[in-house]
């Protein structure tokens, strides 16, 4: 029987609608358009994030020994690349240079990717599954602020992400060695703050007043609820 790369012998003792992935429940709608970034910022950030997910997932393929796992990672990487290409095409259809639109966000989003890169492949897989899920939801929510461009972007971002196999690999790791549960649960909690900072930085004002904070609160509450569901689906505490 094929052996997962993370398996080891057990020790003897030891307006705006937020669309959630999977079983999301009811999404809330809030008046949030005034806080949304300009369309170039929205498209540039979303496109560069997908490119980053492609790069991270692709880098995980080489150290993964089992062919089935390599194939699963390649499918998820390919899905992120398709989303990136779709958003790049949308930027170009608007008459803009995609590289120029993405470049202002490269430093910030590369730093985010470094901060959420795990010391072990499974941690990095969890990082992609959690952060991509949260930020896909967030940018899908923002898409309603941009008319037809937003509708096209939502169609691209809402396409299949092929990350179910990553979730299955994480669940299998936990079943193989219970120590993974506490380690990955802790790592998943650490990812939330960095991810919410990326979402918060995308908003138009540099500082929100009390009224604006009330507008964004339901969105971030729903992001956290969807995060809890993702963690729960893997048997991890959020």
N, C-alpha and C positions, 0 to 999 in steps of 0.2 A: 504494500500500500504506500502511495506517495506520502512524503513527510513534509509538512509545512516548514518553511525556513526558520520560523521562530520557535518551533517545538524543541523541547529538551526534556531529559528525564526528570520526572518530578522528584524533589527531595523527600526523604522519608517523613520529615515533619517541617513543617513550615506554612378721489379723489385721489386718496392714496390708499391703496389696499395692499396689505402685506400678505404675500403669498408664501405659505410655508410648504416645504417639501413633505411628501408623505402624508400622514394623518395629521393635517394641520389644524383641523377644527375651524371655527368661524373666524374669518379675517375681519379686522376693524378698518373703517375708513375714517380718515381725518383730513382736515383742511391743512395741507402741508406744502402746497405748491410754492408759496412765497419763500419758503426756506430751502427749496431745491436748488442745487447748483445750476449754472448755465449748462446748456446742452453739450458744449465741447468738453467741459469738465466731467459730466456724466459719462459720455461716450469714451473719453480718453482713459478714465479710471477703470471703467468696466472692461474695456478691451485689454488694458495692460494686466489687470488681475487675471484674466483668463490665460494670457500668455504665461504668466508666472505659474499658474497651476499646471499648465502643460509642461513647463520646464521641470518643476518639482517632481511630478509623476514620472516623467521620462527618466529622470536621474535615478529613480527607485528600481527601474527595470533591471539594470545590469547586476546589482548585488542580490537580486532575488533568484534563487536557483531553480525553482519549480516552473515548468513551462506554463502550466495553467495559471499560475500567479502572474507570470510575465504578461500573459495574454490579457488578464483582467486589468492590470495596470496600464497596458497599452490602449485598451478600450477607453478607460477613463481619461487618459492623456489625450487621446484622439477627440473625445467629446469636448474637452476644454479647448483644443486647437480649433475645432469647428466653430465654437462660439466666438473665439478670438477673430477668426477670419470673417465670420458674419458681421461682427461689429466693425472691423476694419473696412469691409465692403460698404457698410452703411455710412461710415465717415466719408469715404471717397465719393459715394453717391451724392453727398451733400456738397461736394466740391472742395473738400479739405484734404490736407496731407495727413494721413493717419499717424506717421511718425512724429510730426510736429504736435499733434493733438495729444499723443501719449507721453511725450518726453517730459513735460513738467511734473509728472507723477512717478517717474521711474525711481528716483532716489527714495521717496517716502515708501513706495510699495515694495521695493527691494528690501528696505530695512524691515518692513513688516514680515516679509517672507523669511528673512534670516531669523527674526525673533521667534517665529513659530515653527522653525525647523527643529525637529527632535533629534536627540542624541542617538536614537535607534530608528530603524525603518518604520516600525509600527507606530511610533509616536508621530513621525512625519505623515504617514498615511492618515492617522487620526486628525492631524492638523488640516490637511486638505479637505477631508470629509466635513469637519466642523466649520472651518472658516469659509470654505466655498459655499457651504449650505447657508450660513448666516448672511454672507455678503450677496449671494445670488438673490436671496429673499429681499434684501435691502434695496438692491438696484432694480429689481422687479417692481418694488413699491414706488421708487422714484420715477419709473418709466411713465407713469400716468400723468406726469407733469409736462410731457413734451409732445403732445399731440400725435400725429402720424409717425414721426420719428420714434417717439416713445413706444408706440404700438409695435413697430418693426423691431425695436430693441427688445421688447418683452418677448416677442416670438422667438428671438435668438436665445435670450437668456433662459427662457422656459423650456428649451429643448432638453431631451434626455441627457443626463450627465454620466450615466454608466458607472456610478460609484457604489452601487449595491454590493458588488463583489469585494470592494474595500471594506465595507461594513462586515461582510461575511468573514473576511480574513481576520478582522479584529475579534469577532465573536469566537472564531476557532482558536485564536491565540489564548483567549481567556479560558476556554474549555480545556486547552492543553496544559496551562499552568496558571493557577489562580492568582499568582503574584502579579500577573499583568493587570488584574482588575483594579487594584488600588493605584498602581503606577499610572495607568491610562486615565483613570478617573481624575487623578490629581492633574495630569497634563491637560485634560479636557477643560478643567476649571481655569487653568492658567491661560488658555487660549482666548477666553471670553473678553477679558479686558482689552487686549491688543486689537481684537476684531472690532469691538464697539468703538474704539478710538478711530479706526479707519472709517467706519460709517459716520461717526460724528464729524470728522474732518472734511467729509464730502459736502456738508451742508453749507449754505451760502454765508450766513453771518459768522464772524470769528468768535463772537460771544452771543449767547442767547439770553434774552430777558425772560422774566418769569412767565409771560404769556406764551413765548415761543417754546419754553421748556415743557409747558403743558401740552403743546401740540405734538412734540416729538415723543413724549413719554409713552403713549400707547404703542407707537411703532417699536420702540426699543423693548417694551414689555413683551410684545409678541415675538420679537427676535429671540429673547431669552426663553420664552415658552417653547418655541420651536427647537431651540438648542437642547432644552431639557428632554424633549421627545426623542431627538436623535440619540442623545446619550442613553436614555432609557431603553431604546431599541437594541442597544449593544450590551445591555446589562450593566451600564455604568451610571453612577450617581452624578448629576449635573452640579 
